Amino acid sequence: MTTLGALVVLFHPTADELARVVALRERCDGLTVVDNSPQVNPAVAAQLAAHDITLLYNGNRNGIAGALNGGLASQFEQGMDAVALFDQDSVVPAGYFPAMRDTCAALGTGAFMAGPRIFDENDQRFLPELASDGLTVQRLKLHEGVAPQRCAFLISSGCLVSRKAFETLGRFDEALFIDHVDTEYCLRALARNVPLYVVPSLILSHRIGERRRHKLGPFHMTATHHPWYRRYYSARNAMQLGLQYGMRFPVAIVPNLLTLWQIVQVLLLEEDKLAKLNGILLGVSDGLFGRLGPLERTRPALAARFAHSASAHRTQYE
């Protein structure tokens, strides 16, 4: 039988989120928690240790990519055949691990990644499931009960990574820090012929930023309301992906179209317009010239603002 581990990344977790993490331990063969909070919380460490949960303190070193890399290495060192990735606010469906065991049994011991359909609780609709050959993109039509379907992109939350996939693809790109970290990994999988699958029978509820729907005259529009530094990372990394993969896979340009759409959202629907637009502009510039890594390295003059804002935004890495 396939041994399935799990990895949860924390950032200032609430009591309810910790309770869900503890409950998850009984459903999988091993569980590693990576705490990306700025300071160690002894109470969190004691609670997890009492339930045989491996805790790694990362302190947000190299962002979400660093946390994923450390947690995956920990689980595979403990002998897991595949590892499921979750955010601290992920509500894992009851059938997740049985369905993923069946998926692993069907796909064998090779390199693959698989994930559920993602229902955005803020927007009250499913994220689109896409297939791509690198040149064109097609939206998949999925129905519960059908077999796992090949797809082009998976978000990290709910994604299952096989041991062979991690060996083939390597570590997540820590230079990206956050935003499009999972997109880059999917493009790398496309480049190295590692298949991705969406499992239609599984649905994972997830919150993407502070996404809200707005009525603008006769139209309805959605905005994520991410803070300015998230706009920076998103725009920068989108540009970097376009440069890195665009010549081989034109679909890698699509995240830059999303950057343009973010500008529209900010102008029409969001507050702090100047700060967010400035973040996008600096992000595009840094992505174009390959200035990657955390803000403290790429834009030290802005790092103080980032540190001040981070204390007020516990969801900055969600």
C-alpha positions as CSV (number, residue, x, y, z in Angstrom):
1,M,0.0,0.0,0.0
2,T,1.2,3.5,-0.8
3,T,2.4,5.4,2.2
4,L,1.0,9.0,2.1
5,G,2.5,11.8,4.1
6,A,1.3,15.4,4.5
7,L,2.9,18.8,4.8
8,V,1.2,21.8,6.3
9,V,2.8,25.3,6.2
10,L,1.9,27.6,9.2
11,F,2.0,31.4,9.5
12,H,0.5,32.7,12.8
13,P,-2.1,29.9,13.0
14,T,-5.3,30.2,14.9
15,A,-6.5,27.7,17.5
16,D,-9.0,26.3,15.0
17,E,-6.3,25.9,12.3
18,L,-4.0,24.1,14.7
19,A,-6.9,21.8,15.7
20,R,-7.4,20.8,12.1
21,V,-3.7,20.1,11.7
22,V,-3.7,17.8,14.7
23,A,-6.8,16.0,13.4
24,L,-5.0,15.5,10.1
25,R,-2.3,13.3,11.7
26,E,-4.7,10.4,12.1
27,R,-5.6,10.4,8.4
28,C,-2.1,10.1,6.9
29,D,1.0,8.0,7.5
30,G,3.2,10.9,8.5
31,L,2.9,14.7,9.0
32,T,5.4,17.5,8.9
33,V,4.5,21.0,9.9
34,V,6.7,23.9,8.8
35,D,6.2,27.0,10.8
36,N,6.9,30.1,8.7
37,S,5.9,32.5,11.5
38,P,8.6,35.1,12.4
39,Q,9.0,33.9,16.0
40,V,8.9,30.4,17.5
41,N,5.8,29.7,19.5
42,P,6.5,27.1,22.3
43,A,2.8,26.4,22.8
44,V,2.4,25.4,19.1
45,A,5.6,23.2,19.3
46,A,4.3,21.4,22.5
47,Q,0.9,20.8,21.0
48,L,2.3,19.3,17.8
49,A,4.9,17.2,19.6
50,A,2.2,15.6,21.8
51,H,0.6,14.2,18.6
52,D,3.7,12.8,16.9
53,I,3.9,15.6,14.4
54,T,7.3,16.6,13.0
55,L,7.7,20.4,13.4
56,L,10.3,22.4,11.4
57,Y,10.8,26.1,12.3
58,N,11.6,28.0,9.1
59,G,11.0,31.6,10.1
60,N,9.9,32.4,6.6
61,R,13.4,31.8,5.3
62,N,13.1,31.7,1.4
63,G,9.3,32.1,1.8
64,I,6.7,29.5,0.9
65,A,9.2,27.8,-1.5
66,G,11.7,27.2,1.4
67,A,8.9,25.9,3.6
68,L,7.7,23.4,0.9
69,N,11.2,22.2,0.2
70,G,12.0,21.6,3.9
71,G,8.8,19.8,4.5
72,L,8.9,17.6,1.5
73,A,12.5,16.6,2.2
74,S,11.4,15.7,5.8
75,Q,8.6,13.5,4.7
76,F,10.5,11.7,2.0
77,E,13.3,11.0,4.4
78,Q,10.7,9.4,6.6
79,G,9.9,6.9,3.8
80,M,6.8,8.4,2.3
81,D,5.9,7.4,-1.3
82,A,4.0,10.7,-1.9
83,V,3.3,13.8,0.1
84,A,0.2,16.0,0.1
85,L,0.7,19.8,0.5
86,F,-1.7,22.0,2.5
87,D,-2.1,25.5,3.7
88,Q,-3.1,26.0,7.3
89,D,-6.6,27.1,6.4
90,S,-7.2,24.1,4.1
91,V,-10.2,22.1,5.0
92,V,-9.2,18.6,3.8
93,P,-12.2,16.6,2.5
94,A,-12.9,13.3,4.3
95,G,-12.2,11.2,1.2
96,Y,-9.0,12.9,0.3
97,F,-6.5,10.3,1.4
98,P,-8.5,7.2,0.3
99,A,-9.0,8.8,-3.2
100,M,-5.3,9.7,-3.4
101,R,-4.3,6.2,-2.5
102,D,-6.5,4.9,-5.3
103,T,-4.9,7.5,-7.6
104,C,-1.4,6.4,-6.6
105,A,-2.3,2.7,-7.1
106,A,-3.6,3.5,-10.7
107,L,-0.6,5.7,-11.6
108,G,2.1,3.5,-10.1
109,T,5.5,4.5,-8.6
110,G,6.4,6.9,-11.4
111,A,6.7,10.7,-11.4
112,F,3.4,12.5,-11.2
113,M,1.5,15.1,-9.3
114,A,-2.3,15.1,-8.5
115,G,-4.7,17.5,-6.9
116,P,-8.4,18.1,-6.2
117,R,-10.7,20.6,-7.8
118,I,-10.4,23.9,-5.9
119,F,-13.5,25.8,-4.8
120,D,-12.8,29.4,-3.9
121,E,-14.9,30.2,-0.9
122,N,-14.5,33.9,-1.4
123,D,-15.6,33.9,-5.0
124,Q,-18.0,30.9,-4.5
125,R,-16.9,29.2,-7.7
126,F,-14.4,26.6,-8.9
127,L,-11.0,27.7,-10.2
128,P,-10.8,26.7,-13.8
129,E,-9.1,23.4,-14.6
130,L,-6.8,23.8,-17.6
131,A,-5.0,21.5,-20.0
132,S,-2.2,22.7,-22.2
133,D,0.4,21.6,-24.7
134,G,2.5,24.6,-23.9
135,L,1.1,26.6,-26.8
136,T,-2.6,26.6,-26.3
137,V,-4.9,26.3,-23.3
138,Q,-8.2,24.4,-23.0
139,R,-10.6,24.4,-20.1
140,L,-11.5,21.0,-18.9
141,K,-15.1,19.9,-18.3
142,L,-15.1,17.7,-15.2
143,H,-17.7,15.6,-13.5
144,E,-17.6,13.7,-10.3
145,G,-17.0,10.0,-10.7
146,V,-14.8,10.2,-13.7
147,A,-11.1,9.1,-13.6
148,P,-8.3,11.6,-12.9
149,Q,-7.8,13.8,-15.9
150,R,-4.5,15.2,-17.2
151,C,-4.1,18.9,-16.6
152,A,-1.5,21.6,-16.9
153,F,-1.6,23.5,-13.6
154,L,-2.2,22.7,-9.9
155,I,-2.1,25.0,-7.0
156,S,0.1,23.9,-4.1
157,S,-2.7,23.5,-1.6
158,G,-4.1,20.0,-1.9
159,C,-1.4,18.9,-4.4
160,L,0.1,15.4,-4.0
161,V,3.7,15.1,-5.1
162,S,5.1,11.6,-5.7
163,R,8.6,10.7,-4.6
164,K,9.8,10.2,-8.2
165,A,8.3,13.6,-9.2
166,F,10.3,15.4,-6.4
167,E,13.4,13.5,-7.5
168,T,12.8,14.5,-11.2
169,L,11.8,18.1,-10.7
170,G,13.9,19.0,-7.7
171,R,13.2,21.7,-5.2
172,F,10.7,24.5,-5.5
173,D,12.4,27.7,-6.8
174,E,13.3,29.6,-3.6
175,A,14.4,32.7,-5.6
176,L,10.7,33.3,-6.3
177,F,9.9,33.4,-2.6
178,I,6.1,33.5,-2.9
179,D,3.5,33.8,-5.7
180,H,3.7,31.7,-8.8
181,V,6.0,29.2,-7.0
182,D,3.5,26.4,-7.8
183,T,3.0,27.8,-11.4
184,E,6.8,27.5,-12.0
185,Y,6.8,24.0,-10.7
186,C,4.0,23.0,-13.1
187,L,5.8,24.6,-16.0
188,R,9.0,22.7,-15.0
189,A,6.9,19.5,-14.9
190,L,5.7,20.3,-18.5
191,A,9.3,20.8,-19.6
192,R,10.4,17.5,-18.0
193,N,7.4,15.4,-19.0
194,V,6.0,14.9,-15.5
195,P,2.2,14.5,-15.8
196,L,-0.2,16.4,-13.6
197,Y,-3.7,15.1,-12.8
198,V,-6.9,16.6,-11.4
199,V,-9.1,14.2,-9.4
200,P,-12.7,15.3,-10.1
201,S,-14.1,13.4,-7.1
202,L,-12.2,15.5,-4.7
203,I,-13.1,19.1,-3.9
204,L,-10.9,21.3,-1.6
205,S,-12.3,24.6,-0.3
206,H,-9.7,27.3,-0.3
207,R,-9.5,31.1,0.2
208,I,-7.5,33.0,-2.3
209,G,-6.4,36.3,-0.7
210,E,-9.4,38.5,0.3
211,R,-11.2,38.0,-3.0
212,R,-14.5,39.8,-3.2
213,R,-17.0,40.4,-5.9
214,H,-17.9,44.0,-6.8
215,K,-20.8,45.5,-8.8
216,L,-19.6,48.1,-11.2
217,G,-22.6,49.5,-13.0
218,P,-24.2,46.6,-14.9
219,F,-21.0,44.5,-14.5
220,H,-19.7,42.2,-11.8
221,M,-16.0,42.0,-11.2
222,T,-13.7,40.1,-8.7
223,A,-10.7,41.5,-6.9
224,T,-8.3,39.7,-4.6
225,H,-7.4,42.8,-2.4
226,H,-3.8,41.5,-1.9
227,P,-1.5,44.0,-0.2
228,W,1.1,45.9,-2.2
229,Y,4.0,43.5,-1.5
230,R,2.0,40.6,-2.8
231,R,1.3,42.6,-6.0
232,Y,5.1,43.1,-6.2
233,Y,6.0,39.4,-5.9
234,S,3.2,38.3,-8.3
235,A,4.1,40.8,-11.0
236,R,7.9,40.1,-10.7
237,N,7.5,36.3,-10.8
238,A,5.1,36.4,-13.6
239,M,7.6,38.3,-15.7
240,Q,10.4,35.9,-14.7
241,L,8.3,32.9,-15.8
242,G,7.6,34.5,-19.1
243,L,11.3,35.1,-19.7
244,Q,12.3,31.6,-18.4
245,Y,9.7,29.5,-20.2
246,G,8.0,31.7,-22.8
247,M,10.1,30.8,-25.8
248,R,9.5,27.1,-25.4
249,F,6.0,27.3,-23.9
250,P,4.0,30.5,-24.9
251,V,1.4,29.6,-22.2
252,A,4.0,30.9,-19.7
253,I,3.1,34.4,-20.8
254,V,-0.4,34.1,-19.4
255,P,0.6,35.1,-15.8
256,N,1.7,38.5,-17.3
257,L,-1.8,39.0,-18.7
258,L,-3.1,38.4,-15.1
259,T,-0.8,41.2,-14.0
260,L,-2.5,43.5,-16.5
261,W,-5.9,42.4,-15.1
262,Q,-4.6,43.1,-11.6
263,I,-3.9,46.7,-12.6
264,V,-7.5,47.0,-13.8
265,Q,-8.7,45.6,-10.5
266,V,-6.6,48.0,-8.5
267,L,-7.6,51.0,-10.5
268,L,-11.4,50.3,-10.3
269,L,-12.0,48.3,-7.1
270,E,-9.2,48.4,-4.5
271,E,-7.8,50.8,-1.9
272,D,-4.1,51.8,-1.6
273,K,-4.0,52.2,-5.3
274,L,-0.7,54.1,-5.5
275,A,1.2,51.6,-3.3
276,K,-0.2,48.6,-5.2
277,L,0.5,50.1,-8.6
278,N,4.0,51.0,-7.5
279,G,4.5,47.4,-6.2
280,I,3.4,46.0,-9.6
281,L,5.7,48.4,-11.5
282,L,8.7,47.6,-9.3
283,G,7.9,43.9,-9.7
284,V,7.8,44.0,-13.5
285,S,11.1,45.8,-13.5
286,D,12.8,43.4,-11.1
287,G,11.4,40.4,-13.0
288,L,12.7,41.8,-16.2
289,F,16.2,42.3,-14.9
290,G,16.3,39.1,-12.8
291,R,16.3,40.6,-9.3
292,L,14.8,37.8,-7.4
293,G,14.6,36.7,-3.7
294,P,12.9,38.4,-0.7
295,L,12.3,42.1,-0.6
296,E,15.0,42.5,1.9
297,R,17.5,41.7,-0.8
298,T,15.8,43.1,-4.0
299,R,14.4,46.3,-2.5
300,P,15.9,47.0,0.9
301,A,14.4,50.5,1.1
302,L,11.0,48.9,1.0
303,A,11.7,46.1,3.4
304,A,10.9,48.2,6.4
305,R,7.5,48.9,5.0
306,F,7.1,45.2,4.4
307,A,8.0,44.2,7.9
308,H,5.6,46.8,9.3
309,S,2.7,45.6,7.1
310,A,3.4,41.9,7.7
311,S,2.5,42.2,11.4
312,A,-1.0,43.4,10.3
313,H,-1.5,40.7,7.6
314,R,-1.4,37.2,8.9
315,T,-2.6,35.9,5.5
316,Q,0.3,37.3,3.6
317,Y,1.5,33.8,2.6
318,E,-1.9,32.2,1.9
